[in-house]
Amino acid sequence: MEYIIGILILVSFFGLAFYAARGGNLMMGMLVMAILWTILPMLGNTFATNPEFIAANADRIQITWIQAFAKVFQSGPEGWGNVLVNVVFGAWFGRVLLETGIAATLIRKTTELGGDKPAVTCILLCIVTTAIFSSLFGAGAVVAIGVIVLPILMSLGIPKVLSVVSFMLSIGAGMFLNPVLFGQYTAFFLDAEGKTVYPYDQYVRWGGIALTVQLVFTICLVLFFMRKKKTVHPWAARRPMRQTIDFAPGRSLLTPFIPVFLLIAFKVPIIMGFLIGGFYALFVCGKLKDFRTACRTFNKDFFDGVVDTAPLVGFLLMVPMFNKAAELCIPYFNALLGNIIPHSTLFITIIFCVLAPLGLFRGPFTLYGCGAATLGILKGIGFSTTFLAPLMIASTTVMNVSCCITQSWIVWGISYAKVSTKDFLKISIVCGWIICIILQIITFVMFG
């Protein structure tokens, strides 16, 4: 019986992979999978007859149907509530950076610093973009920064496809330290009480290394493509023209780095860091002239920030349900795959290196696709969270967040610059593949 249930669970897994690759709604996909992965193991528990299987999984298969429903559909989403508030405050902080003009000023100052050397300007913009997106998050934020950065790059003669690829890789590099994105990843690593088993403190060292690897690779990519570039091709950007440019004060440009710095250096809670950084920006930019203005600004930025993250919240509330359901399937994963998949971190690392492109198109190596199922299988077999978390985060952040055309802001960038999808993928897949291999090797050396 356990083998039949295990096979049905695997079939549903591949069904999710196919559904995700076809661009299906992941929020609904996760909900359906949570239901299937609750019902299937509970049926298996009800009709289990193998004495060895029952003895080996006595604690797991004695759960009642009501207990299973409560575990999956009630405690799952409730447990993610702590993470959700971090996401909301991070979104507010991102809105403050945009509305005060701090992000735009950073980009323009960097362009002036680069002078008439396109490669140098491009590299500096990559570094600044990475720094900005270490705290900024959301498609709205990417568009707001992109309409400044992309026209600058293309007007300097940087090939359009290189401009888009380098910009997206830079965003992805910053995301490795982004507390908001990390907060979303923690939804996949919760204990039975809904508390994260993979805190930011434990992650930040590897995240900093990953950021450096992806940023350095992006810089090398720019230098490689621009090594023989001499001519400049004018490009007319479709960007709304402004009569005057209002620069944010110089001391406000430290704002994007405040939350992450406070968290890493002084262990200041991330929400406190967002509040300190946000109100510091509002104060030095003159947005807190009186109490009424401060209230109006705070309310508006908070509202806009919540709207920015709203599309993700529904999906991320379904993920804990799916994760809890995956725990019910562990006995059946072990029965079916326990003797097939080697319990070797080296083997898993090699698989993730060789098959890294499976992180594209919401595939089985991305947590924003059917990678949650892959994670459930590997956790069920017994691999540690310390090893699995960076393994999955690397392929998700590189292949899905930085390189995949199923990512909303990448679709926007391709459309905005009028780059063909084929040309973008020809470069981004190769780049993402190489970066993934480097990061998976580093993960094995550090945690394997």
N, C-alpha and C positions, 0 to 999 in steps of 0.2 A: 504493500500500500504506500509506504513512504517513497518508493521510487516513482510510482505513478504521480503522486502529488509533486514530487521534485521536478519531474519532467513538465508537468503542467505549469509550474511556477517559471521554469526556464522559457517555456513557449511564450508565456505572457511577457517575460522580459524582452525577448526578441520582437514581440509585437509592439512593445513600447518603443524600442529602437527604430523600428520601421516607421511607426507613427510620428516619432519626433523628427526623423530624417525627412519625412514628407511635409514638415512644417505644421504639424498638428498643434492644437492648443495644449500647451504643457500643463496649464493649471488643471484642465479637465483630465488630461492624461494621468497626472499624479493622483487625482482623486479616484479615478477608475482603478488604478494600480493598487492604491491603498485598500480599496474594497476587495479586489481579487486576492491580494496577498493576506487579507484577514480571513476570508472565507475558506480559501484552499487549505491552509495549514490547520484551521479549526476542524474542517471535515476530516483531514488526515488524523488529527488527534482523536476524533470521535470513533473512527473505525480502525485505529492502530491495533495490530494483533501480534507484531514481531516482539517477543519478550526482550531481546537484546536492545532494540530501538527504544522500547518503553523504559527499560532500566537506565539507559544512557541519557535519556532526556526527560526523566520523571518530573523535574521541576518546571520544565517549559511546557509540557503537553498536558499538564493537569489544570491549566487555566480554563475558566468557564467562558462561555460566549459573551456574557455581559461584561466580564472582566476584560476580555479582548477588545470589545467595542469601546469601553472606557479608556483603555490604554492607547488605542489608535486614534479615535476620533475626538476625545476630550482632552486627555493629558498631553497629547502630541502638540496641537496648536497652542494650548495654554502655556506649555513649556517654552515656546518661542517668544512669548510676550516680552521677556527681558531684552532679547535681541532687537525686537521691533522698535523699542523706544530709542535705542542707539541709532538705528537707521533713520528715524524721523529727525532726531537732533542733528545728525550729520547732513541730512538734506537741507535743513534750515541754514546750517553753516555755509553750505555750498551756495545757497541763494544770496546770502550776505556778500560773499566774495564777488558774485556777478553783479548785484545791484549797486554796490559801492564803487564798481569800476576797478577794483583791485586786480582782478585776473587780467582784464584788458590792458591795464597799465603795465603789468609785468611783461606781457608779450611785446608791447610797443617799445619799452625800454631795452629789452633784449635785442630787438631788431636794430635799434640805433647802435648798440654795442657791436654788432656784427659788421657794421659798415658795408662796403661794397663787395664783400667776399661771400658768395652764396653758400658755399659749403660750411663756412664758419657760422653764418647766420642760422642755417638749418640745424646745425649741431646745437647751438645755444638754445634755439627754440625747442628742440627735442628735450633738452635738460630742463628748461623751465616748464614745459608741458608735463613732464614726469613729476616735477615738484608740485605743480598745481593739483594734479590728479592723485597725489598721495593723500589728499583730504577731500577734494571735490568729487562728486559722483552724480551720475544720471545722464540720460540722453540729452536733456535740455542744456545741461552744463557743457557737454561735448559740442553741441551745435553753437552755443554762445561763444566758446573759445575757437571752434573751427572756422567760423566766419571771419575771424581775425587772422588766424595763423595760415590757413590754406591760401588765401589770396596773396599774402606776403611771400610765401614759398614759391608759388607759381610765377609771380611777377619777377622773381629773381632768377628765373630760368631753371629752377628745379623741375625735372620731369613730373608731370601730373601724378603718374602712378607712384613714383617715389615719394612725392609729397604726402599722398594719402597713406601709403604704407608706413612711412616713418612717423607720421602723426599718430596713427592708430597704435603702433608699437610703443610709442612714448606714453600714450594714455595707459596702455596695458602694464607698462613698467611701473608707473605710479600706483596702479591698483594693487600691486603686491604689498604695499604698506597702508592701503586705504582702510581705515577702521570701519567704514560703512560697508564696504564689500566684504571685509573679513567677518563682520557681524552676520552677514547673510550666509557665509560659509559655515559659521558655527551651528546653524540650524541642522546641519548634517552630522554634527558631532555632539549629541546631547546624551546625558545619562538617563536612568529610569525616572529621576525626579525633574527632568527638564533642564538641568544645569549643564553648561558646556564642559566637555572633558578636554577641550583643546583651546586654552585661553590665549589671548593676544601676547602675553608675556612669553609664553612658550614658543609662539610662532615667529616673533618679530626678528629674531636673528636670521632664520632661514629666509624670511620675507625680504629683509634688507639685501641679502646675497642675491636673491632672485631678481630684485629690482635692478641691482648693479649689472647682473649678467645681461638682462634684456636691454638695458639702456646702452651698455657698451657695444652690444651686438648691433643695435640701431645706428650708433655712431659709425661703426665700421661699415655698415651697409651704405650710409650716406657717402662716406669717403670713397668706397669702391665705385659707386655709380658716378660720382662727380670727379673722378681722377683725371678725366680728359675733357671735362666740360668747360668750354670757353665762351660759347655764345650765350646770349640772353634772349629768351623768347617772351615778348610781352604777352600778358594774358589779362583779359578784362574780367574782373570778378563781378558777379552779380551781388554786390553788397550794398545795403542801404547807405547812402552818403550822409555824412553829418557835417553841419556847418562848422562846428567847433569840437575840439577833442578835450574832454575834461580828464586830466590825469589825477589819479588818487595820490594822496600825500606819500612821500617816500617812506615814512615810518610805518605806514599801513601795509607795505609790501611784505612785511614779516608774517602777516596774518596766516597765510596758508600753512605755515610750518608750525604754528603754535600748538594745536592739539596733539599732533604726533610727537613733537618735542617734549611737551609736558608729560605725555604718557610714557615715553621711553626713558627720559632723564629723571623724572620725579615721581613716576607711578601715579600721576594725577588721573582719576577716572576720566574716561573719554568724554562723557557728557559734560562734565565740568570743564574739560579742555575746549569743547565746542562752544560752551557759553562764554568762557574767558576770551577765546579768540574772536567770536562773533561780536561781542559787545566792545571789545577793543577796536575792532574794525569800524563799527558804527560810531564810536566816540571820536577816533582820529579823523574820520571822514566827515564829521560834522552832521551826523544823522541823529544826534541825541540832544538837539538844541533845547527842547523843553519836554516835559513829561508826556504831553498829548502826542507830539510828533513821535516820540520814542515808542509809545504804545501802538500807534498806527503802523510804524515801520516794522516793529516786532511781529504784529499780527499778520501783516501782508507777507513778509518773508517766510513766516512759518507756514502760512496757508500754501504759498507757491511751492515751498519745499516738499510738503506732504503730497501735493498734486504730482510733483516730479517722480516720487517713488511709488505712487498708488498702483501702477500696473504690476509692479513686482511683488507687492505685499500679498495679493491673493495667491500667487504662485508659491511664495515662500511659506504661506500658512498651510499649504497642502503638503509641502515637503516633510514636515515633522510627522504628519499622518503616515506618509509612505515609509519613513524611517522606522516608526514604531511597528508598522505592519511587517517590515523586513525582519525585525527581531523575532516575530512569530515564525518566520520561515527558516530560521537558522538550523533547526534539527534536520530539515529536509535538504538544505544546501549541503550540510555535512554528510548526510546519507548518500546523496547523489554525486557530489563533487569532491568530498573529503579525500578520497583516494585517487582522484584524477589530477587535480591542480596541485602541483608541488607546493609545499609549505616553505618555499624558499624566496626570500626577499630579492635575491639576485635574479631569479627567474622572472619574478613579477616586474622588476625594474627593466629587464631586457624587453619584455613584452610591451611595456609602456613606451620604451624608446622606439622600438621597431614599428609599432602600430600607433604612434602619436597622432597621425591625422584622424584617427577615430574620435578625437576630441572635436572635430568639425561637425557641422550640421546636426548639432544636438545629439551626437553619438554616444556610445557607451563610456567614453573617457571624459565627459564633461558633466559636472554637477548640475548644470543648467539644461540637461537633457536627460538621457537615460543612464547617466553615470551614477545617479543615486542607487540604481539597481546594482550596478557593478560594485559600488562601495558596500552595499548590503551583503553581496555574495562574499566579498573578500573579508569583511568583518566577521561574517558567519563562519568562515574557514579558520579564523583565528589570528589574522594579521593585526598588529597594534595600531591604534589611532596615531601614535607618534610617527609611524612610517606612512600610513595610508593618507593622512591629511595633506602633507606637502606633495605627495605623489598625485593626488587628485586635483589639488589646488593649482599645481603647475600646469597640467594639461588644460584645465578649465580656463585659467587666466590667460594663457598663451594662445591656445588654439581657438577658444570660443570668444573670449573678451577682446582679444587683440587681432585675430586673423579671419574670423568667420563671417560670411555674408548673411548669416541668420541673426547677427547682432544689429540692433536697430540703428545705432549711431554709425556703424560701418556702412550700412546701406545708405544712410544719409550722406556720408563722406564721398562714397563712390558716385552717387547721383550729383552731388554738388560740384565735384571736380570734373564730371563727365568722363570718368574712367570706366572702361568696360570691366565687367565682373571677371572675365577670363584673364585679362591683364593683371588685375589686382590679385587674383588667387595664384597666378603663376609665381608671383614673388612672395606673397604672404604665407603660402603653404610651406614653401622651402624654408623661409625664415623661421616660422613657427616650429617646424620639425626640428631644425638645428637647435633652437633655444630649448625646446622640450628635452632633447637628448642630453644637453649640458645640465639642465636642472634635475633631471631624473638621476643622472650619475652623482650629482652633488647630494641629492636626497639619500641615495644608497650609502654614500660614504659617511654621511652624518647620522643616519638613523637605521640603516639596513642591518 
